[in-house]
Amino acid sequence: MRLRYFIIAVLGGWVFASTSQAQTIVIDAGHGGADDGYYSWTGHPEDELVLRIATHLESQLSDMAGLDVQMTRSGEGGPSDETRLAIANAAGADLLLSIHADVATERAAAGGLIVYTVSDLSRRRVLARTQELGFAPDTATASRALDERLEREAMFIDVLQAQMPGDVPLVVDNGRGGLFDILMDANTPSLFLEFPYLSNSPATVSPALTDDQIAVIDAVAEAIRAHYSVDGMGGGTGSGSNGL
């Protein structure tokens, strides 16, 4: 699987050398297949909810000219992290968003978006994996590429923070980011998003999106529009001065 990951990345070209005018956003609906993820209080699995979130986000972005939006899964299957990353690398992704749904112990109070990123403590592992996977020939090159990636991620997070609804908190966590392979092995700006809140999903639909979840999805879509200086339906340059 690692060899396949490497071959697809080579054929796709290095993301940091991408010159495409269209900004490529890869949306990764977490879990799937045999991996259901967590379960809501009503017994609904996380993989169903995050696929619905990812599909809703894709529909929001599809109206924006200047974006190339791709999904790592669109059904019941559950690709490995290597395959998910290979899709992003082969696409020359400008941003990979891995979508998950958090679970709160206090059901009634659950709300907010958590964004996980790579931490300074994880840096040595990321640099080692970058070279092991063939993304960089030496530590110095890998370090420069990682610095660029982290800077691009931070720029987007700043825009996302500005777009969040006033009553919905955004928490950035670069401590637990080291637990997620999809961040550790990425060769593209990558964020792990925990949406609110699997534990609050109602029982009427399997599982329905709440108003809070839709508000956060819309904020993410608007942040992408603003950050990449793309327009809604009818036009857009696709590569603005705010782009990653």
DRENZAMI-59490 format. One record per residue (C-alpha): residue number from 0; residue in one letter; x, y, z. Coordinates in nm, 4 decimals. Layout:
N
> n,res,X,Y,Z
> NUM,A,X,Y,Z
...
% end
This chain:
244
> n,res,X,Y,Z
> 0,M,0.0000,0.0000,0.0000
> 1,R,0.2881,0.2389,0.0802
> 2,L,0.4384,0.1655,-0.2635
> 3,R,0.1060,0.2423,-0.4302
> 4,Y,0.0847,0.5656,-0.2285
> 5,F,0.4324,0.6665,-0.3457
> 6,I,0.3684,0.5805,-0.7127
> 7,I,0.0416,0.7766,-0.7251
> 8,A,0.2119,1.0750,-0.5626
> 9,V,0.4928,1.0669,-0.8197
> 10,L,0.2523,1.0422,-1.1116
> 11,G,0.0442,1.3258,-0.9679
> 12,G,0.3410,1.5596,-0.9318
> 13,W,0.4632,1.7336,-0.6207
> 14,V,0.2021,1.9532,-0.4596
> 15,F,0.4480,2.2265,-0.3709
> 16,A,0.5385,2.2675,-0.7380
> 17,S,0.1777,2.2868,-0.8543
> 18,T,0.1099,2.5658,-1.1036
> 19,S,-0.2552,2.4932,-1.1754
> 20,Q,-0.4803,2.7990,-1.1847
> 21,A,-0.7710,2.6123,-1.0309
> 22,Q,-0.7472,2.5642,-0.6560
> 23,T,-0.7910,2.1972,-0.5703
> 24,I,-0.9813,2.1158,-0.2523
> 25,V,-0.9922,1.7503,-0.1469
> 26,I,-1.2688,1.6627,0.1007
> 27,D,-1.2097,1.3467,0.2999
> 28,A,-1.5144,1.1994,0.4732
> 29,G,-1.3529,1.0045,0.7557
> 30,H,-1.4077,0.6393,0.8405
> 31,G,-1.6329,0.4281,0.6145
> 32,G,-1.6361,0.0625,0.5204
> 33,A,-1.5695,-0.1568,0.8232
> 34,D,-1.4759,0.1519,1.0275
> 35,D,-1.7958,0.3126,1.1565
> 36,G,-1.6191,0.5585,1.3851
> 37,Y,-1.8059,0.6673,1.6972
> 38,Y,-2.1802,0.6281,1.7523
> 39,S,-2.4313,0.8967,1.8456
> 40,W,-2.6641,0.8779,2.1435
> 41,T,-2.9299,0.7617,1.8977
> 42,G,-2.7101,0.4832,1.7611
> 43,H,-2.6042,0.6429,1.4321
> 44,P,-2.2430,0.5876,1.3166
> 45,E,-1.9983,0.8689,1.2567
> 46,D,-1.9142,0.7560,0.9028
> 47,E,-2.2715,0.8300,0.7862
> 48,L,-2.2784,1.1757,0.9423
> 49,V,-1.9389,1.2860,0.8130
> 50,L,-2.0243,1.1676,0.4624
> 51,R,-2.3349,1.3840,0.4777
> 52,I,-2.1268,1.6786,0.6030
> 53,A,-1.8662,1.6247,0.3294
> 54,T,-2.1336,1.5970,0.0598
> 55,H,-2.3005,1.9170,0.1800
> 56,L,-1.9654,2.0978,0.1745
> 57,E,-1.8932,1.9658,-0.1743
> 58,S,-2.2296,2.0975,-0.2948
> 59,Q,-2.1504,2.4409,-0.1500
> 60,L,-1.8100,2.4535,-0.3175
> 61,S,-1.9302,2.3180,-0.6522
> 62,D,-2.0988,2.6524,-0.7217
> 63,M,-1.7669,2.8369,-0.6913
> 64,A,-1.5819,2.8928,-1.0167
> 65,G,-1.2070,2.8480,-0.9881
> 66,L,-1.2242,2.5444,-0.7597
> 67,D,-1.1584,2.1795,-0.8406
> 68,V,-1.3335,1.9842,-0.5633
> 69,Q,-1.2664,1.6137,-0.5140
> 70,M,-1.3881,1.3577,-0.2589
> 71,T,-1.1875,1.0672,-0.1193
> 72,R,-1.5067,0.8649,-0.0778
> 73,S,-1.8664,0.9142,-0.1820
> 74,G,-2.0326,0.5972,-0.0557
> 75,E,-1.9986,0.3116,0.1884
> 76,G,-1.6356,0.2304,0.1165
> 77,G,-1.3575,0.3093,0.3596
> 78,P,-1.0261,0.3828,0.1836
> 79,S,-0.7078,0.3605,0.3883
> 80,D,-0.5267,0.6745,0.5015
> 81,E,-0.2606,0.5977,0.2403
> 82,T,-0.5214,0.5962,-0.0345
> 83,R,-0.6838,0.9158,0.0935
> 84,L,-0.3475,1.0917,0.0947
> 85,A,-0.2581,0.9503,-0.2462
> 86,I,-0.5757,1.1033,-0.3885
> 87,A,-0.4809,1.4428,-0.2449
> 88,N,-0.1207,1.4195,-0.3661
> 89,A,-0.2155,1.2983,-0.7126
> 90,A,-0.4609,1.5887,-0.7407
> 91,G,-0.1942,1.8396,-0.6374
> 92,A,-0.4304,1.9499,-0.3606
> 93,D,-0.4083,2.3028,-0.2282
> 94,L,-0.5992,2.1905,0.0800
> 95,L,-0.7063,1.8546,0.2219
> 96,L,-0.9897,1.8647,0.4754
> 97,S,-1.0424,1.5419,0.6698
> 98,I,-1.3966,1.5532,0.8088
> 99,H,-1.4917,1.3907,1.1387
> 100,A,-1.7633,1.4392,1.4028
> 101,D,-1.6753,1.4874,1.7661
> 102,V,-1.8518,1.3264,2.0601
> 103,A,-1.9270,1.5248,2.3761
> 104,T,-1.9864,1.3792,2.7194
> 105,E,-2.2429,1.6524,2.7920
> 106,R,-2.4949,1.6096,2.5124
> 107,A,-2.6998,1.9272,2.5632
> 108,A,-2.3990,2.1643,2.5661
> 109,A,-2.2157,2.0251,2.2645
> 110,G,-2.1083,2.2745,1.9992
> 111,G,-1.8097,2.4181,1.8177
> 112,L,-1.5486,2.3124,1.5635
> 113,I,-1.2097,2.1645,1.6522
> 114,V,-0.9246,2.1921,1.4015
> 115,Y,-0.6285,1.9607,1.4552
> 116,T,-0.2896,2.0461,1.3049
> 117,V,0.0661,1.9151,1.3228
> 118,S,0.2473,2.0248,1.6390
> 119,D,0.6110,2.1195,1.6917
> 120,L,0.6448,1.7999,1.8955
> 121,S,0.5431,1.5997,1.5875
> 122,R,0.7872,1.7771,1.3567
> 123,R,1.0653,1.5168,1.3730
> 124,R,0.8259,1.2363,1.2812
> 125,V,0.6783,1.4351,0.9914
> 126,L,1.0235,1.5142,0.8517
> 127,A,1.1261,1.1496,0.8756
> 128,R,0.8085,1.0332,0.7010
> 129,T,0.8495,1.2983,0.4308
> 130,Q,1.1873,1.1530,0.3385
> 131,E,1.0810,0.7904,0.3841
> 132,L,0.7912,0.8397,0.1416
> 133,G,1.0185,1.0083,-0.1128
> 134,F,0.8649,1.3573,-0.0905
> 135,A,1.2010,1.5214,-0.0152
> 136,P,1.5630,1.4084,-0.0677
> 137,D,1.7009,1.5426,0.2614
> 138,T,1.6043,1.6954,0.5940
> 139,A,1.6678,2.0539,0.4851
> 140,T,1.4357,2.0251,0.1853
> 141,A,1.1726,1.8457,0.3936
> 142,S,1.1943,2.1141,0.6615
> 143,R,1.1389,2.3967,0.4125
> 144,A,0.8407,2.2155,0.2607
> 145,L,0.6906,2.1528,0.6044
> 146,D,0.7340,2.5171,0.7040
> 147,E,0.5521,2.6213,0.3860
> 148,R,0.2743,2.3723,0.4486
> 149,L,0.2220,2.4840,0.8089
> 150,E,0.2223,2.8497,0.7102
> 151,R,-0.0419,2.7848,0.4453
> 152,E,-0.2550,2.5929,0.6964
> 153,A,-0.2273,2.8745,0.9521
> 154,M,-0.3334,3.1328,0.6933
> 155,F,-0.6469,2.9359,0.6129
> 156,I,-0.7311,2.8831,0.9806
> 157,D,-0.7154,3.2601,1.0350
> 158,V,-0.9694,3.3116,0.7556
> 159,L,-1.1883,3.0314,0.8890
> 160,Q,-1.1853,3.1884,1.2341
> 161,A,-1.3177,3.5128,1.0881
> 162,Q,-1.6018,3.3298,0.9088
> 163,M,-1.7269,3.1267,1.2056
> 164,P,-2.0676,3.2185,1.3497
> 165,G,-2.0261,3.4352,1.6566
> 166,D,-2.1838,3.1798,1.8894
> 167,V,-1.9867,2.8820,1.7580
> 168,P,-1.6329,2.8492,1.8969
> 169,L,-1.3350,2.7403,1.6884
> 170,V,-1.0664,2.5507,1.8789
> 171,V,-0.7249,2.4901,1.7190
> 172,D,-0.5418,2.1922,1.8701
> 173,N,-0.1879,2.1140,1.7541
> 174,G,-0.1227,1.8741,2.0390
> 175,R,-0.3375,1.5758,1.9448
> 176,G,-0.2656,1.6290,1.5739
> 177,G,0.0288,1.3941,1.6120
> 178,L,-0.2172,1.1084,1.6618
> 179,F,-0.3564,1.1297,1.3097
> 180,D,-0.1634,0.9662,1.0242
> 181,I,-0.3492,1.1725,0.7664
> 182,L,-0.1750,1.4802,0.9106
> 183,M,0.1583,1.3171,0.9815
> 184,D,0.2058,1.1690,0.6324
> 185,A,0.0569,1.4538,0.4300
> 186,N,0.2477,1.6226,0.1487
> 187,T,-0.0143,1.8954,0.1149
> 188,P,-0.1764,2.1487,0.3501
> 189,S,-0.4046,1.9255,0.5558
> 190,L,-0.6469,1.9890,0.8402
> 191,F,-0.8400,1.7426,1.0540
> 192,L,-1.1826,1.8928,1.1320
> 193,E,-1.4058,1.7646,1.4130
> 194,F,-1.7541,1.8989,1.3446
> 195,P,-2.0206,1.9510,1.6129
> 196,Y,-2.1455,1.7069,1.7319
> 197,L,-2.2228,1.3426,1.6701
> 198,S,-2.3659,1.3102,2.0199
> 199,N,-2.6342,1.5681,1.9381
> 200,S,-2.7622,1.4135,1.6144
> 201,P,-3.1416,1.3655,1.6289
> 202,A,-3.3116,1.0329,1.5701
> 203,T,-3.5485,1.1441,1.2942
> 204,V,-3.3017,1.1032,1.0063
> 205,S,-3.0014,0.8734,0.9900
> 206,P,-2.8294,1.1019,1.0868
> 207,A,-2.9697,1.4491,1.0170
> 208,L,-2.7536,1.7603,0.9974
> 209,T,-2.8269,2.0052,1.2761
> 210,D,-2.8484,2.3803,1.2280
> 211,D,-2.5136,2.4163,1.4086
> 212,Q,-2.3484,2.1686,1.1746
> 213,I,-2.4875,2.3420,0.8663
> 214,A,-2.3677,2.6782,1.0006
> 215,V,-2.0154,2.5420,1.0400
> 216,I,-2.0206,2.3811,0.6947
> 217,D,-2.1275,2.7134,0.5469
> 218,A,-1.8476,2.8889,0.7380
> 219,V,-1.5888,2.6477,0.5975
> 220,A,-1.7230,2.7008,0.2449
> 221,E,-1.7185,3.0781,0.2876
> 222,A,-1.3638,3.0645,0.4255
> 223,I,-1.2506,2.8738,0.1168
> 224,R,-1.4255,3.1265,-0.1080
> 225,A,-1.2671,3.4216,0.0723
> 226,H,-0.9220,3.2684,0.1114
> 227,Y,-0.8852,3.1627,-0.2495
> 228,S,-1.0612,3.4720,-0.3866
> 229,V,-1.3074,3.2636,-0.5856
> 230,D,-1.6642,3.3591,-0.6680
> 231,G,-1.9946,3.1806,-0.6473
> 232,M,-2.1851,3.0817,-0.9571
> 233,G,-2.0986,3.2933,-1.2564
> 234,G,-1.7265,3.3453,-1.2438
> 235,G,-1.4015,3.3748,-1.0565
> 236,T,-1.0294,3.3874,-1.1158
> 237,G,-0.9528,3.0773,-0.9131
> 238,S,-0.6173,3.2108,-0.7904
> 239,G,-0.6248,3.5248,-0.5849
> 240,S,-0.3735,3.7058,-0.3688
> 241,N,-0.5057,3.5291,-0.0579
> 242,G,-0.4555,3.1787,-0.1984
> 243,L,-0.2508,2.9185,-0.0163
% end
